[in-house]
C-alpha cells in the first residue's frame, strides 16, 4: 500500500496533488477530513500557487503532523 506521503512525493503536477487530496477518505457525513482540508491550502496560498515543489514540501510537512487515521484512501 502506498502511503500519502509517497503519493505526494511522487506527484509531478498540481493536478496530481489535487487528485491525491480528493482521494483521501471522507468523514461519515461526506465532508473532507481535517487533513484534506488543511492540504488544500497548498493550492491557494499565493506563494505556493504555481510551484509544485513548494506545494509538495508544504503538504509533506502538514501530513507528518496528522495520525494515520486521517491518511486513509
PDB file of N, CA, C and O in Angstrom:
ATOM      1  N   UNK A   1       0.827  -1.175   0.000  1.00  0.00           N
ATOM      2  CA  UNK A   1       0.000   0.000   0.000  1.00  0.00           C
ATOM      3  C   UNK A   1       0.879   1.249   0.000  1.00  0.00           C
ATOM      4  O   UNK A   1       1.834   1.358   0.769  1.00  0.00           O
ATOM      5  N   UNK A   2       0.539   2.168  -0.863  1.00  0.00           N
ATOM      6  CA  UNK A   2       1.290   3.408  -0.959  1.00  0.00           C
ATOM      7  C   UNK A   2       0.795   4.385   0.093  1.00  0.00           C
ATOM      8  O   UNK A   2      -0.410   4.541   0.289  1.00  0.00           O
ATOM      9  N   UNK A   3       1.717   5.034   0.759  1.00  0.00           N
ATOM     10  CA  UNK A   3       1.335   5.993   1.793  1.00  0.00           C
ATOM     11  C   UNK A   3       1.023   7.346   1.159  1.00  0.00           C
ATOM     12  O   UNK A   3       1.409   7.622   0.023  1.00  0.00           O
ATOM     13  N   UNK A   4       0.333   8.160   1.900  1.00  0.00           N
ATOM     14  CA  UNK A   4       0.006   9.507   1.453  1.00  0.00           C
ATOM     15  C   UNK A   4       1.283  10.277   1.138  1.00  0.00           C
ATOM     16  O   UNK A   4       1.372  10.952   0.113  1.00  0.00           O
ATOM     17  N   UNK A   5       2.249  10.176   2.005  1.00  0.00           N
ATOM     18  CA  UNK A   5       3.500  10.899   1.804  1.00  0.00           C
ATOM     19  C   UNK A   5       4.197  10.463   0.519  1.00  0.00           C
ATOM     20  O   UNK A   5       4.753  11.300  -0.193  1.00  0.00           O
ATOM     21  N   UNK A   6       4.176   9.172   0.213  1.00  0.00           N
ATOM     22  CA  UNK A   6       4.796   8.666  -1.013  1.00  0.00           C
ATOM     23  C   UNK A   6       4.068   9.195  -2.238  1.00  0.00           C
ATOM     24  O   UNK A   6       4.700   9.609  -3.211  1.00  0.00           O
ATOM     25  N   UNK A   7       2.741   9.182  -2.192  1.00  0.00           N
ATOM     26  CA  UNK A   7       1.964   9.697  -3.321  1.00  0.00           C
ATOM     27  C   UNK A   7       2.256  11.173  -3.556  1.00  0.00           C
ATOM     28  O   UNK A   7       2.414  11.602  -4.699  1.00  0.00           O
ATOM     29  N   UNK A   8       2.326  11.946  -2.486  1.00  0.00           N
ATOM     30  CA  UNK A   8       2.628  13.372  -2.616  1.00  0.00           C
ATOM     31  C   UNK A   8       4.021  13.555  -3.199  1.00  0.00           C
ATOM     32  O   UNK A   8       4.203  14.344  -4.126  1.00  0.00           O
ATOM     33  N   UNK A   9       4.998  12.842  -2.674  1.00  0.00           N
ATOM     34  CA  UNK A   9       6.376  12.982  -3.144  1.00  0.00           C
ATOM     35  C   UNK A   9       6.528  12.597  -4.610  1.00  0.00           C
ATOM     36  O   UNK A   9       7.362  13.170  -5.311  1.00  0.00           O
ATOM     37  N   UNK A  10       5.741  11.640  -5.085  1.00  0.00           N
ATOM     38  CA  UNK A  10       5.854  11.172  -6.467  1.00  0.00           C
ATOM     39  C   UNK A  10       5.035  11.991  -7.464  1.00  0.00           C
ATOM     40  O   UNK A  10       5.182  11.812  -8.673  1.00  0.00           O
ATOM     41  N   UNK A  11       4.190  12.871  -6.984  1.00  0.00           N
ATOM     42  CA  UNK A  11       3.343  13.674  -7.873  1.00  0.00           C
ATOM     43  C   UNK A  11       4.212  14.614  -8.715  1.00  0.00           C
ATOM     44  O   UNK A  11       5.226  15.136  -8.250  1.00  0.00           O
ATOM     45  N   UNK A  12       3.787  14.812  -9.954  1.00  0.00           N
ATOM     46  CA  UNK A  12       4.536  15.671 -10.881  1.00  0.00           C
ATOM     47  C   UNK A  12       3.852  17.010 -11.135  1.00  0.00           C
ATOM     48  O   UNK A  12       4.502  17.967 -11.556  1.00  0.00           O
ATOM     49  N   UNK A  13       2.546  17.086 -10.883  1.00  0.00           N
ATOM     50  CA  UNK A  13       1.798  18.309 -11.182  1.00  0.00           C
ATOM     51  C   UNK A  13       0.863  18.665 -10.034  1.00  0.00           C
ATOM     52  O   UNK A  13       0.586  17.847  -9.157  1.00  0.00           O
ATOM     53  N   UNK A  14       0.389  19.895 -10.060  1.00  0.00           N
ATOM     54  CA  UNK A  14      -0.597  20.332  -9.070  1.00  0.00           C
ATOM     55  C   UNK A  14      -1.891  19.540  -9.212  1.00  0.00           C
ATOM     56  O   UNK A  14      -2.568  19.267  -8.221  1.00  0.00           O
ATOM     57  N   UNK A  15      -2.232  19.173 -10.440  1.00  0.00           N
ATOM     58  CA  UNK A  15      -3.441  18.393 -10.679  1.00  0.00           C
ATOM     59  C   UNK A  15      -3.349  17.028 -10.009  1.00  0.00           C
ATOM     60  O   UNK A  15      -4.330  16.541  -9.447  1.00  0.00           O
ATOM     61  N   UNK A  16      -2.172  16.410 -10.068  1.00  0.00           N
ATOM     62  CA  UNK A  16      -1.978  15.128  -9.384  1.00  0.00           C
ATOM     63  C   UNK A  16      -2.131  15.303  -7.875  1.00  0.00           C
ATOM     64  O   UNK A  16      -2.743  14.471  -7.204  1.00  0.00           O
ATOM     65  N   UNK A  17      -1.576  16.380  -7.355  1.00  0.00           N
ATOM     66  CA  UNK A  17      -1.685  16.648  -5.922  1.00  0.00           C
ATOM     67  C   UNK A  17      -3.143  16.851  -5.524  1.00  0.00           C
ATOM     68  O   UNK A  17      -3.583  16.369  -4.480  1.00  0.00           O
ATOM     69  N   UNK A  18      -3.886  17.567  -6.361  1.00  0.00           N
ATOM     70  CA  UNK A  18      -5.307  17.790  -6.074  1.00  0.00           C
ATOM     71  C   UNK A  18      -6.063  16.463  -6.089  1.00  0.00           C
ATOM     72  O   UNK A  18      -6.933  16.241  -5.247  1.00  0.00           O
ATOM     73  N   UNK A  19      -5.746  15.591  -7.023  1.00  0.00           N
ATOM     74  CA  UNK A  19      -6.383  14.273  -7.085  1.00  0.00           C
ATOM     75  C   UNK A  19      -6.090  13.470  -5.817  1.00  0.00           C
ATOM     76  O   UNK A  19      -6.974  12.805  -5.278  1.00  0.00           O
ATOM     77  N   UNK A  20      -4.863  13.536  -5.354  1.00  0.00           N
ATOM     78  CA  UNK A  20      -4.473  12.827  -4.132  1.00  0.00           C
ATOM     79  C   UNK A  20      -5.277  13.335  -2.942  1.00  0.00           C
ATOM     80  O   UNK A  20      -5.801  12.546  -2.156  1.00  0.00           O
ATOM     81  N   UNK A  21      -5.373  14.649  -2.814  1.00  0.00           N
ATOM     82  CA  UNK A  21      -6.139  15.245  -1.711  1.00  0.00           C
ATOM     83  C   UNK A  21      -7.600  14.813  -1.800  1.00  0.00           C
ATOM     84  O   UNK A  21      -8.213  14.474  -0.788  1.00  0.00           O
ATOM     85  N   UNK A  22      -8.155  14.826  -3.008  1.00  0.00           N
ATOM     86  CA  UNK A  22      -9.556  14.443  -3.180  1.00  0.00           C
ATOM     87  C   UNK A  22      -9.801  12.958  -2.929  1.00  0.00           C
ATOM     88  O   UNK A  22     -10.935  12.556  -2.667  1.00  0.00           O
ATOM     89  N   UNK A  23      -8.753  12.140  -3.005  1.00  0.00           N
ATOM     90  CA  UNK A  23      -8.923  10.700  -2.806  1.00  0.00           C
ATOM     91  C   UNK A  23      -8.811  10.277  -1.340  1.00  0.00           C
ATOM     92  O   UNK A  23      -9.040   9.113  -1.012  1.00  0.00           O
ATOM     93  N   UNK A  24      -8.460  11.218  -0.459  1.00  0.00           N
ATOM     94  CA  UNK A  24      -8.411  10.908   0.969  1.00  0.00           C
ATOM     95  C   UNK A  24      -9.835  10.607   1.439  1.00  0.00           C
ATOM     96  O   UNK A  24     -10.781  11.322   1.111  1.00  0.00           O
ATOM     97  N   UNK A  25      -9.957   9.545   2.207  1.00  0.00           N
ATOM     98  CA  UNK A  25     -11.276   9.102   2.686  1.00  0.00           C
ATOM     99  C   UNK A  25     -11.999  10.223   3.412  1.00  0.00           C
ATOM    100  O   UNK A  25     -11.421  10.926   4.241  1.00  0.00           O
ATOM    101  N   UNK A  26     -13.266  10.372   3.083  1.00  0.00           N
ATOM    102  CA  UNK A  26     -14.104  11.405   3.701  1.00  0.00           C
ATOM    103  C   UNK A  26     -14.686  10.923   5.027  1.00  0.00           C
ATOM    104  O   UNK A  26     -14.691   9.729   5.325  1.00  0.00           O
ATOM    105  N   UNK A  27     -15.166  11.864   5.799  1.00  0.00           N
ATOM    106  CA  UNK A  27     -15.838  11.558   7.053  1.00  0.00           C
ATOM    107  C   UNK A  27     -17.172  10.863   6.755  1.00  0.00           C
ATOM    108  O   UNK A  27     -17.633  10.868   5.613  1.00  0.00           O
ATOM    109  N   UNK A  28     -17.772  10.283   7.751  1.00  0.00           N
ATOM    110  CA  UNK A  28     -19.062   9.612   7.594  1.00  0.00           C
ATOM    111  C   UNK A  28     -20.153  10.549   7.073  1.00  0.00           C
ATOM    112  O   UNK A  28     -21.089  10.100   6.412  1.00  0.00           O
ATOM    113  N   UNK A  29     -20.039  11.836   7.364  1.00  0.00           N
ATOM    114  CA  UNK A  29     -21.050  12.799   6.916  1.00  0.00           C
ATOM    115  C   UNK A  29     -20.797  13.305   5.495  1.00  0.00           C
ATOM    116  O   UNK A  29     -21.552  14.138   4.993  1.00  0.00           O
ATOM    117  N   UNK A  30     -19.737  12.807   4.839  1.00  0.00           N
ATOM    118  CA  UNK A  30     -19.446  13.180   3.460  1.00  0.00           C
ATOM    119  C   UNK A  30     -18.483  14.334   3.291  1.00  0.00           C
ATOM    120  O   UNK A  30     -18.024  14.592   2.178  1.00  0.00           O
ATOM    121  N   UNK A  31     -18.166  15.031   4.358  1.00  0.00           N
ATOM    122  CA  UNK A  31     -17.236  16.144   4.276  1.00  0.00           C
ATOM    123  C   UNK A  31     -15.796  15.648   4.320  1.00  0.00           C
ATOM    124  O   UNK A  31     -15.519  14.572   4.849  1.00  0.00           O
ATOM    125  N   UNK A  32     -14.881  16.436   3.762  1.00  0.00           N
ATOM    126  CA  UNK A  32     -13.461  16.094   3.809  1.00  0.00           C
ATOM    127  C   UNK A  32     -12.987  16.125   5.254  1.00  0.00           C
ATOM    128  O   UNK A  32     -13.506  16.878   6.078  1.00  0.00           O
ATOM    129  N   UNK A  33     -11.996  15.295   5.547  1.00  0.00           N
ATOM    130  CA  UNK A  33     -11.464  15.308   6.909  1.00  0.00           C
ATOM    131  C   UNK A  33     -10.514  16.495   7.083  1.00  0.00           C
ATOM    132  O   UNK A  33     -10.188  17.185   6.117  1.00  0.00           O
ATOM    133  N   UNK A  34     -10.082  16.720   8.301  1.00  0.00           N
ATOM    134  CA  UNK A  34      -9.264  17.887   8.630  1.00  0.00           C
ATOM    135  C   UNK A  34      -7.965  17.918   7.832  1.00  0.00           C
ATOM    136  O   UNK A  34      -7.531  18.987   7.402  1.00  0.00           O
ATOM    137  N   UNK A  35      -7.344  16.769   7.632  1.00  0.00           N
ATOM    138  CA  UNK A  35      -6.091  16.725   6.880  1.00  0.00           C
ATOM    139  C   UNK A  35      -6.316  17.163   5.434  1.00  0.00           C
ATOM    140  O   UNK A  35      -5.561  17.987   4.917  1.00  0.00           O
ATOM    141  N   UNK A  36      -7.330  16.632   4.784  1.00  0.00           N
ATOM    142  CA  UNK A  36      -7.611  17.004   3.394  1.00  0.00           C
ATOM    143  C   UNK A  36      -7.894  18.500   3.283  1.00  0.00           C
ATOM    144  O   UNK A  36      -7.417  19.161   2.361  1.00  0.00           O
ATOM    145  N   UNK A  37      -8.666  19.023   4.219  1.00  0.00           N
ATOM    146  CA  UNK A  37      -8.951  20.463   4.211  1.00  0.00           C
ATOM    147  C   UNK A  37      -7.664  21.270   4.365  1.00  0.00           C
ATOM    148  O   UNK A  37      -7.466  22.275   3.682  1.00  0.00           O
ATOM    149  N   UNK A  38      -6.806  20.830   5.253  1.00  0.00           N
ATOM    150  CA  UNK A  38      -5.540  21.532   5.505  1.00  0.00           C
ATOM    151  C   UNK A  38      -4.623  21.447   4.281  1.00  0.00           C
ATOM    152  O   UNK A  38      -3.977  22.432   3.923  1.00  0.00           O
ATOM    153  N   UNK A  39      -4.565  20.284   3.641  1.00  0.00           N
ATOM    154  CA  UNK A  39      -3.705  20.123   2.465  1.00  0.00           C
ATOM    155  C   UNK A  39      -4.173  20.985   1.292  1.00  0.00           C
ATOM    156  O   UNK A  39      -3.359  21.404   0.469  1.00  0.00           O
ATOM    157  N   UNK A  40      -5.459  21.248   1.212  1.00  0.00           N
ATOM    158  CA  UNK A  40      -5.977  22.092   0.135  1.00  0.00           C
ATOM    159  C   UNK A  40      -5.428  23.513   0.192  1.00  0.00           C
ATOM    160  O   UNK A  40      -5.457  24.225  -0.812  1.00  0.00           O
ATOM    161  N   UNK A  41      -4.934  23.932   1.342  1.00  0.00           N
ATOM    162  CA  UNK A  41      -4.350  25.272   1.454  1.00  0.00           C
ATOM    163  C   UNK A  41      -3.181  25.450   0.487  1.00  0.00           C
ATOM    164  O   UNK A  41      -2.882  26.577   0.092  1.00  0.00           O
ATOM    165  N   UNK A  42      -2.527  24.381   0.105  1.00  0.00           N
ATOM    166  CA  UNK A  42      -1.387  24.459  -0.813  1.00  0.00           C
ATOM    167  C   UNK A  42      -1.782  24.987  -2.185  1.00  0.00           C
ATOM    168  O   UNK A  42      -0.924  25.440  -2.943  1.00  0.00           O
ATOM    169  N   UNK A  43      -3.062  24.935  -2.511  1.00  0.00           N
ATOM    170  CA  UNK A  43      -3.492  25.352  -3.835  1.00  0.00           C
ATOM    171  C   UNK A  43      -3.932  26.809  -3.904  1.00  0.00           C
ATOM    172  O   UNK A  43      -4.138  27.337  -4.997  1.00  0.00           O
ATOM    173  N   UNK A  44      -4.076  27.460  -2.770  1.00  0.00           N
ATOM    174  CA  UNK A  44      -4.498  28.856  -2.842  1.00  0.00           C
ATOM    175  C   UNK A  44      -3.571  29.828  -2.134  1.00  0.00           C
ATOM    176  O   UNK A  44      -3.710  31.036  -2.324  1.00  0.00           O
ATOM    177  N   UNK A  45      -2.628  29.353  -1.322  1.00  0.00           N
ATOM    178  CA  UNK A  45      -1.645  30.277  -0.749  1.00  0.00           C
ATOM    179  C   UNK A  45      -0.858  30.896  -1.899  1.00  0.00           C
ATOM    180  O   UNK A  45      -0.341  30.178  -2.754  1.00  0.00           O
ATOM    181  N   UNK A  46      -0.765  32.197  -1.925  1.00  0.00           N
ATOM    182  CA  UNK A  46      -0.139  32.917  -3.040  1.00  0.00           C
ATOM    183  C   UNK A  46       1.278  32.426  -3.319  1.00  0.00           C
ATOM    184  O   UNK A  46       1.635  32.206  -4.477  1.00  0.00           O
ATOM    185  N   UNK A  47       2.083  32.254  -2.289  1.00  0.00           N
ATOM    186  CA  UNK A  47       3.469  31.856  -2.507  1.00  0.00           C
ATOM    187  C   UNK A  47       3.630  30.389  -2.905  1.00  0.00           C
ATOM    188  O   UNK A  47       4.739  29.968  -3.234  1.00  0.00           O
ATOM    189  N   UNK A  48       2.560  29.606  -2.883  1.00  0.00           N
ATOM    190  CA  UNK A  48       2.622  28.195  -3.276  1.00  0.00           C
ATOM    191  C   UNK A  48       1.879  27.921  -4.585  1.00  0.00           C
ATOM    192  O   UNK A  48       2.063  26.862  -5.186  1.00  0.00           O
ATOM    193  N   UNK A  49       1.060  28.843  -5.024  1.00  0.00           N
ATOM    194  CA  UNK A  49       0.086  28.609  -6.089  1.00  0.00           C
ATOM    195  C   UNK A  49       0.659  27.993  -7.364  1.00  0.00           C
ATOM    196  O   UNK A  49       0.032  27.099  -7.933  1.00  0.00           O
ATOM    197  N   UNK A  50       1.793  28.423  -7.820  1.00  0.00           N
ATOM    198  CA  UNK A  50       2.309  27.947  -9.096  1.00  0.00           C
ATOM    199  C   UNK A  50       3.635  27.197  -8.973  1.00  0.00           C
ATOM    200  O   UNK A  50       4.398  27.125  -9.937  1.00  0.00           O
ATOM    201  N   UNK A  51       3.906  26.655  -7.826  1.00  0.00           N
ATOM    202  CA  UNK A  51       5.186  25.980  -7.608  1.00  0.00           C
ATOM    203  C   UNK A  51       4.936  24.598  -6.992  1.00  0.00           C
ATOM    204  O   UNK A  51       4.698  24.478  -5.790  1.00  0.00           O
ATOM    205  N   UNK A  52       4.992  23.569  -7.824  1.00  0.00           N
ATOM    206  CA  UNK A  52       4.698  22.203  -7.374  1.00  0.00           C
ATOM    207  C   UNK A  52       5.657  21.761  -6.275  1.00  0.00           C
ATOM    208  O   UNK A  52       5.233  21.105  -5.323  1.00  0.00           O
ATOM    209  N   UNK A  53       6.922  22.100  -6.382  1.00  0.00           N
ATOM    210  CA  UNK A  53       7.870  21.659  -5.353  1.00  0.00           C
ATOM    211  C   UNK A  53       7.554  22.289  -3.998  1.00  0.00           C
ATOM    212  O   UNK A  53       7.688  21.629  -2.968  1.00  0.00           O
ATOM    213  N   UNK A  54       7.140  23.549  -3.985  1.00  0.00           N
ATOM    214  CA  UNK A  54       6.751  24.190  -2.727  1.00  0.00           C
ATOM    215  C   UNK A  54       5.450  23.593  -2.203  1.00  0.00           C
ATOM    216  O   UNK A  54       5.291  23.417  -0.995  1.00  0.00           O
ATOM    217  N   UNK A  55       4.512  23.280  -3.106  1.00  0.00           N
ATOM    218  CA  UNK A  55       3.259  22.648  -2.687  1.00  0.00           C
ATOM    219  C   UNK A  55       3.546  21.307  -2.027  1.00  0.00           C
ATOM    220  O   UNK A  55       2.997  20.995  -0.970  1.00  0.00           O
ATOM    221  N   UNK A  56       4.409  20.517  -2.657  1.00  0.00           N
ATOM    222  CA  UNK A  56       4.741  19.198  -2.112  1.00  0.00           C
ATOM    223  C   UNK A  56       5.410  19.321  -0.751  1.00  0.00           C
ATOM    224  O   UNK A  56       5.074  18.579   0.172  1.00  0.00           O
ATOM    225  N   UNK A  57       6.355  20.249  -0.615  1.00  0.00           N
ATOM    226  CA  UNK A  57       7.045  20.435   0.663  1.00  0.00           C
ATOM    227  C   UNK A  57       6.046  20.830   1.756  1.00  0.00           C
ATOM    228  O   UNK A  57       6.109  20.313   2.872  1.00  0.00           O
ATOM    229  N   UNK A  58       5.131  21.740   1.437  1.00  0.00           N
ATOM    230  CA  UNK A  58       4.100  22.162   2.382  1.00  0.00           C
ATOM    231  C   UNK A  58       3.229  20.976   2.776  1.00  0.00           C
ATOM    232  O   UNK A  58       2.974  20.755   3.960  1.00  0.00           O
ATOM    233  N   UNK A  59       2.774  20.218   1.791  1.00  0.00           N
ATOM    234  CA  UNK A  59       1.879  19.094   2.046  1.00  0.00           C
ATOM    235  C   UNK A  59       2.559  18.009   2.866  1.00  0.00           C
ATOM    236  O   UNK A  59       1.939  17.437   3.762  1.00  0.00           O
ATOM    237  N   UNK A  60       3.807  17.721   2.580  1.00  0.00           N
ATOM    238  CA  UNK A  60       4.534  16.702   3.346  1.00  0.00           C
ATOM    239  C   UNK A  60       4.729  17.140   4.795  1.00  0.00           C
ATOM    240  O   UNK A  60       4.621  16.337   5.721  1.00  0.00           O
ATOM    241  N   UNK A  61       5.016  18.419   4.970  1.00  0.00           N
ATOM    242  CA  UNK A  61       5.191  18.947   6.327  1.00  0.00           C
ATOM    243  C   UNK A  61       3.871  18.839   7.109  1.00  0.00           C
ATOM    244  O   UNK A  61       3.872  18.444   8.275  1.00  0.00           O
ATOM    245  N   UNK A  62       2.771  19.184   6.481  1.00  0.00           N
ATOM    246  CA  UNK A  62       1.464  19.119   7.133  1.00  0.00           C
ATOM    247  C   UNK A  62       1.072  17.666   7.410  1.00  0.00           C
ATOM    248  O   UNK A  62       0.636  17.342   8.514  1.00  0.00           O
ATOM    249  N   UNK A  63       1.226  16.794   6.413  1.00  0.00           N
ATOM    250  CA  UNK A  63       0.822  15.391   6.556  1.00  0.00           C
ATOM    251  C   UNK A  63       1.553  14.708   7.708  1.00  0.00           C
ATOM    252  O   UNK A  63       0.995  13.836   8.373  1.00  0.00           O
ATOM    253  N   UNK A  64       2.792  15.103   7.942  1.00  0.00           N
ATOM    254  CA  UNK A  64       3.563  14.469   9.013  1.00  0.00           C
ATOM    255  C   UNK A  64       3.017  14.785  10.399  1.00  0.00           C
ATOM    256  O   UNK A  64       3.354  14.099  11.364  1.00  0.00           O
ATOM    257  N   UNK A  65       2.182  15.807  10.514  1.00  0.00           N
ATOM    258  CA  UNK A  65       1.645  16.185  11.821  1.00  0.00           C
ATOM    259  C   UNK A  65       0.335  15.476  12.157  1.00  0.00           C
ATOM    260  O   UNK A  65      -0.156  15.582  13.281  1.00  0.00           O
ATOM    261  N   UNK A  66      -0.234  14.755  11.193  1.00  0.00           N
ATOM    262  CA  UNK A  66      -1.507  14.059  11.398  1.00  0.00           C
ATOM    263  C   UNK A  66      -1.274  12.564  11.600  1.00  0.00           C
ATOM    264  O   UNK A  66      -0.299  12.002  11.100  1.00  0.00           O
ATOM    265  N   UNK A  67      -2.173  11.938  12.332  1.00  0.00           N
ATOM    266  CA  UNK A  67      -2.073  10.489  12.545  1.00  0.00           C
ATOM    267  C   UNK A  67      -2.500   9.746  11.284  1.00  0.00           C
ATOM    268  O   UNK A  67      -3.108  10.324  10.383  1.00  0.00           O
ATOM    269  N   UNK A  68      -2.174   8.465  11.235  1.00  0.00           N
ATOM    270  CA  UNK A  68      -2.510   7.643  10.077  1.00  0.00           C
ATOM    271  C   UNK A  68      -4.017   7.497   9.875  1.00  0.00           C
ATOM    272  O   UNK A  68      -4.455   7.168   8.773  1.00  0.00           O
ATOM    273  N   UNK A  69      -4.804   7.731  10.896  1.00  0.00           N
ATOM    274  CA  UNK A  69      -6.264   7.662  10.765  1.00  0.00           C
ATOM    275  C   UNK A  69      -6.786   8.628   9.702  1.00  0.00           C
ATOM    276  O   UNK A  69      -7.767   8.331   9.020  1.00  0.00           O
ATOM    277  N   UNK A  70      -6.140   9.770   9.562  1.00  0.00           N
ATOM    278  CA  UNK A  70      -6.562  10.793   8.610  1.00  0.00           C
ATOM    279  C   UNK A  70      -6.043  10.522   7.195  1.00  0.00           C
ATOM    280  O   UNK A  70      -6.513  11.139   6.239  1.00  0.00           O
ATOM    281  N   UNK A  71      -5.089   9.617   7.055  1.00  0.00           N
ATOM    282  CA  UNK A  71      -4.398   9.407   5.782  1.00  0.00           C
ATOM    283  C   UNK A  71      -4.933   8.256   4.964  1.00  0.00           C
ATOM    284  O   UNK A  71      -4.266   7.807   4.032  1.00  0.00           O
ATOM    285  N   UNK A  72      -6.097   7.771   5.279  1.00  0.00           N
ATOM    286  CA  UNK A  72      -6.664   6.619   4.584  1.00  0.00           C
ATOM    287  C   UNK A  72      -7.268   7.043   3.243  1.00  0.00           C
ATOM    288  O   UNK A  72      -7.762   8.159   3.080  1.00  0.00           O
ATOM    289  N   UNK A  73      -7.210   6.113   2.295  1.00  0.00           N
ATOM    290  CA  UNK A  73      -7.787   6.361   0.968  1.00  0.00           C
ATOM    291  C   UNK A  73      -9.016   5.512   0.780  1.00  0.00           C
ATOM    292  O   UNK A  73      -9.652   5.571  -0.273  1.00  0.00           O
TER     293      UNK A  73
END
